[in-house]
Amino acid sequence: MALETRVLQADEWDVWYDQLELAFGGVPESPEERKLYRQLTETERSLGVWDGAACVASAGAFSFRLSVPGGTLVPAAGVTMVGVSPTHRRRGILTSLMRRQLDDVRAGGEPLAVLTASDPAIYGRFGYGTATYGLAVDIDTTRVRLSVPPGTDEVTLRLADPEEVLADCERVYARLVAGRPGMPARQPGWEQLALLDPPGTRGSGSPLKCVVAEGAGGEVVGYARYRVKPDWDLKGSDGKVEVADLDALDPAAYAALWRYLFGIDLTWTVRAHRRPVDDPVLHLLSDVRRSQARMRDSLHVRLVDLPAALEARTYGAPLDVVVEVEDAFCPWNAGRWRLAADAEGTAVCTRTEAPPELELSVRELGSAYLGGITLTSLAAAGRVRELRPGALSEASRAFAGDVSPWLPHGF
């Protein structure tokens, strides 16, 4: 029987999601997580591949607005829920889903597609480039001290029910989005992801806790969500604090929240994963070596409408360069483009017949797009070729950002 690819119907969601769980090892998600993702699923943007009555592959997309350098929120397809049944792999099904999905993204007018990769080796061949990394730290609070800035002692901290202060925390998050490329503006319903706390996923940890930082007028200016994992051995207590989220609007509130987490009784380790790689906490620590800092890839970016994407962001230096772009999977992006940015960072990207000055693939453009991966580093790896002396350094300076891009949560 021929395979059929079609848009998901609402009454097919359970079968479709069961297939996704099977593709990722067959371990059922918690009822709470499954319920939330059913609510967040955009069925009109979800594809299923069917072999008779059986769903054998899936791919979906969320309608995001992603912060890019300059603070603009750019429409982006958040590619998600991609999986192929073990019985139907190596048949070109994934390639056909990526083809259909990117065609749909282009038709919908979204300049970007983004994803987090279960296996980073898979998506490069479809033009996705690693654009952000996440930092993880395991801080030994018995050996590491914090050096906090002036004003930290004036910050008021208050323990609160995570749900009761959710709106205040979301206002803090919303004020930070434009200043950090890679952050998605929170669409309705996505605020609930931060509260997802199934008992079965806590291990030996506590329910989710929240502490808020308040300024002089009582306004919430920062928050941390965390759980405590008590533990004991022959030497005594060996508890750990696991940080889920920490955001703040000023250095004093930021430092006050970290100091609070460091001081929780009967705990000697603070763990925080999925932090920006330039997280200011690294500059508060007395000993980074004992914080076991490490990185892993996070957001992968794919330019779907190349000129629209390049014109949507701003640039850190004037630029006038002709780029030869290779894009076999989305050939409408391939060819020569002149990218010109003025002193204010505003850019125009147009097709040209002028001689190329840089050569690269759309994958490298995706990596450099948010400003965290430099074109010079990609060139050192042989991924970008300079054809006019000076063009590489000019373009690399223009693309680079002031802060590292960051994806604060998965999807």
SULZI-V991711 format. One record per backbone hydrogen bond with DSSP energy under -0.5 kcal/mol. NH is the residue of the N-H (numbers start at 0). CO is the residue of the C=O. E is the energy in kcal/mol with one decimal. If there is no record, write none. Layout:
# SULZI-V991711
nh=[NH & NH]
co=[CO & CO]
e=[E & E]
This chain:
# SULZI-V991711
nh=[3 & 5 & 5 & 7 & 7 & 11 & 12 & 15 & 16 & 17 & 18 & 19 & 20 & 21 & 22 & 23 & 24 & 25 & 27 & 33 & 34 & 35 & 36 & 37 & 38 & 39 & 40 & 42 & 44 & 45 & 46 & 47 & 48 & 49 & 49 & 50 & 51 & 53 & 55 & 55 & 56 & 57 & 58 & 59 & 61 & 63 & 63 & 65 & 66 & 67 & 70 & 73 & 73 & 75 & 76 & 77 & 77 & 78 & 78 & 79 & 82 & 82 & 84 & 87 & 88 & 95 & 96 & 97 & 98 & 99 & 100 & 101 & 102 & 103 & 104 & 105 & 106 & 107 & 108 & 109 & 110 & 111 & 112 & 113 & 114 & 116 & 117 & 121 & 122 & 123 & 124 & 125 & 126 & 127 & 128 & 130 & 131 & 133 & 134 & 135 & 136 & 137 & 138 & 138 & 139 & 139 & 140 & 140 & 141 & 142 & 143 & 146 & 147 & 151 & 153 & 154 & 155 & 157 & 159 & 164 & 165 & 168 & 169 & 170 & 171 & 172 & 173 & 174 & 175 & 175 & 176 & 177 & 178 & 179 & 181 & 182 & 184 & 186 & 189 & 191 & 192 & 193 & 194 & 195 & 195 & 200 & 201 & 204 & 205 & 208 & 209 & 210 & 211 & 212 & 213 & 214 & 217 & 220 & 220 & 221 & 222 & 223 & 224 & 225 & 226 & 228 & 229 & 232 & 235 & 237 & 238 & 239 & 240 & 241 & 241 & 242 & 242 & 243 & 243 & 244 & 246 & 248 & 253 & 254 & 255 & 256 & 257 & 258 & 259 & 260 & 261 & 262 & 262 & 263 & 266 & 267 & 268 & 269 & 270 & 270 & 271 & 272 & 274 & 276 & 278 & 281 & 282 & 283 & 283 & 284 & 285 & 289 & 290 & 291 & 292 & 293 & 295 & 297 & 299 & 300 & 301 & 303 & 303 & 304 & 305 & 308 & 309 & 310 & 311 & 311 & 312 & 313 & 314 & 315 & 318 & 320 & 322 & 322 & 323 & 324 & 324 & 325 & 326 & 332 & 333 & 334 & 336 & 337 & 338 & 338 & 339 & 339 & 340 & 341 & 344 & 347 & 349 & 351 & 356 & 357 & 358 & 359 & 360 & 361 & 363 & 364 & 365 & 366 & 367 & 368 & 370 & 372 & 373 & 377 & 378 & 379 & 380 & 381 & 382 & 383 & 384 & 386 & 386 & 387 & 390 & 393 & 394 & 395 & 396 & 397 & 398 & 399 & 400 & 405 & 407]
co=[49 & 3 & 47 & 42 & 45 & 8 & 9 & 11 & 12 & 13 & 14 & 15 & 16 & 17 & 18 & 19 & 21 & 20 & 25 & 29 & 30 & 31 & 32 & 33 & 34 & 35 & 36 & 40 & 41 & 42 & 58 & 5 & 56 & 3 & 47 & 53 & 49 & 50 & 48 & 53 & 48 & 82 & 46 & 79 & 77 & 61 & 75 & 73 & 182 & 71 & 67 & 65 & 71 & 63 & 111 & 61 & 75 & 76 & 113 & 59 & 57 & 80 & 55 & 84 & 85 & 91 & 92 & 93 & 94 & 95 & 96 & 97 & 98 & 99 & 100 & 101 & 102 & 103 & 105 & 104 & 108 & 74 & 301 & 76 & 299 & 297 & 115 & 118 & 118 & 119 & 121 & 122 & 123 & 122 & 300 & 298 & 298 & 295 & 274 & 293 & 271 & 290 & 136 & 269 & 137 & 289 & 138 & 267 & 267 & 139 & 139 & 283 & 145 & 148 & 150 & 151 & 213 & 211 & 209 & 160 & 162 & 164 & 165 & 166 & 167 & 168 & 169 & 170 & 171 & 172 & 172 & 173 & 175 & 176 & 66 & 179 & 64 & 184 & 186 & 188 & 189 & 190 & 191 & 191 & 192 & 197 & 198 & 201 & 227 & 225 & 159 & 223 & 157 & 221 & 155 & 218 & 214 & 212 & 218 & 212 & 246 & 210 & 244 & 208 & 241 & 239 & 227 & 235 & 232 & 230 & 265 & 228 & 268 & 226 & 239 & 240 & 270 & 224 & 241 & 224 & 222 & 220 & 249 & 250 & 251 & 252 & 253 & 254 & 255 & 256 & 257 & 258 & 259 & 260 & 263 & 238 & 238 & 138 & 240 & 268 & 136 & 242 & 134 & 132 & 275 & 278 & 279 & 279 & 280 & 280 & 144 & 286 & 287 & 288 & 287 & 135 & 133 & 131 & 114 & 128 & 112 & 110 & 301 & 110 & 303 & 304 & 305 & 306 & 307 & 308 & 308 & 68 & 344 & 397 & 340 & 338 & 320 & 336 & 357 & 322 & 334 & 359 & 324 & 329 & 330 & 324 & 322 & 349 & 320 & 336 & 337 & 347 & 318 & 345 & 341 & 339 & 337 & 335 & 321 & 321 & 384 & 323 & 382 & 325 & 360 & 360 & 361 & 362 & 363 & 364 & 367 & 366 & 371 & 373 & 374 & 375 & 376 & 378 & 377 & 377 & 358 & 356 & 384 & 356 & 387 & 389 & 390 & 391 & 392 & 393 & 394 & 395 & 370 & 180 & 405]
e=[-2.4 & -0.5 & -2.4 & -0.6 & -2.7 & -2.1 & -1.3 & -2.5 & -2.9 & -2.3 & -1.8 & -1.4 & -2.4 & -2.1 & -2.3 & -1.3 & -1.7 & -3.2 & -0.7 & -2.6 & -2.3 & -2.0 & -2.4 & -1.8 & -1.8 & -2.0 & -1.6 & -1.0 & -2.2 & -1.7 & -3.8 & -2.6 & -2.4 & -3.2 & -0.5 & -3.2 & -0.6 & -1.7 & -3.3 & -0.5 & -1.1 & -2.5 & -1.8 & -2.9 & -1.6 & -1.2 & -2.5 & -2.9 & -2.4 & -1.8 & -2.7 & -3.0 & -0.7 & -2.3 & -2.3 & -3.1 & -0.7 & -1.3 & -2.6 & -2.3 & -1.9 & -0.6 & -3.3 & -2.0 & -0.6 & -2.0 & -2.3 & -2.7 & -2.4 & -2.4 & -2.8 & -2.5 & -1.9 & -2.1 & -2.5 & -2.3 & -2.3 & -1.8 & -1.5 & -1.9 & -0.6 & -1.0 & -2.2 & -3.0 & -2.0 & -0.5 & -0.5 & -2.1 & -0.5 & -0.7 & -0.6 & -1.3 & -1.9 & -1.8 & -2.6 & -2.7 & -1.6 & -2.8 & -3.7 & -2.7 & -2.9 & -2.3 & -0.5 & -3.1 & -0.5 & -1.6 & -1.1 & -1.4 & -0.7 & -1.5 & -1.9 & -2.2 & -0.6 & -1.5 & -1.0 & -1.4 & -1.9 & -2.3 & -2.5 & -1.6 & -1.1 & -2.4 & -2.6 & -1.6 & -1.6 & -2.4 & -2.7 & -1.5 & -0.8 & -1.2 & -1.1 & -0.5 & -0.8 & -1.5 & -2.9 & -1.6 & -2.8 & -0.6 & -2.2 & -1.2 & -1.3 & -0.7 & -0.9 & -0.6 & -1.0 & -2.0 & -1.3 & -2.3 & -2.1 & -3.4 & -0.6 & -2.3 & -2.8 & -2.8 & -3.1 & -2.6 & -1.9 & -3.0 & -0.5 & -1.0 & -2.5 & -2.3 & -2.3 & -2.1 & -1.9 & -3.4 & -0.6 & -2.5 & -1.6 & -3.1 & -1.7 & -1.8 & -2.8 & -2.9 & -0.5 & -0.6 & -3.5 & -2.8 & -0.5 & -1.6 & -2.0 & -2.8 & -2.2 & -2.6 & -2.4 & -2.0 & -1.8 & -2.7 & -2.0 & -2.0 & -2.3 & -1.2 & -0.6 & -0.9 & -1.3 & -2.9 & -0.9 & -2.1 & -3.6 & -0.5 & -2.6 & -0.8 & -2.6 & -0.5 & -1.7 & -1.9 & -1.9 & -0.5 & -1.2 & -1.0 & -2.0 & -0.5 & -2.0 & -1.0 & -0.6 & -1.9 & -1.6 & -2.5 & -3.1 & -2.8 & -2.7 & -3.0 & -0.6 & -1.6 & -0.6 & -2.7 & -2.5 & -1.9 & -1.0 & -0.6 & -0.8 & -2.4 & -0.6 & -2.5 & -2.1 & -2.2 & -0.6 & -3.3 & -3.1 & -0.6 & -3.0 & -1.7 & -0.5 & -2.3 & -1.0 & -2.4 & -2.6 & -3.4 & -2.8 & -0.6 & -0.6 & -2.5 & -2.9 & -2.3 & -1.7 & -2.3 & -2.0 & -1.3 & -3.0 & -1.5 & -2.3 & -2.2 & -0.5 & -2.3 & -0.6 & -1.5 & -2.1 & -1.9 & -2.2 & -1.3 & -1.5 & -0.6 & -0.5 & -1.7 & -2.3 & -2.0 & -0.9 & -1.8 & -2.9 & -0.5 & -2.9 & -2.9 & -0.5 & -1.5 & -2.3 & -2.0 & -2.4 & -2.8 & -2.3 & -1.8 & -2.3 & -1.7 & -2.1 & -2.6 & -0.6]
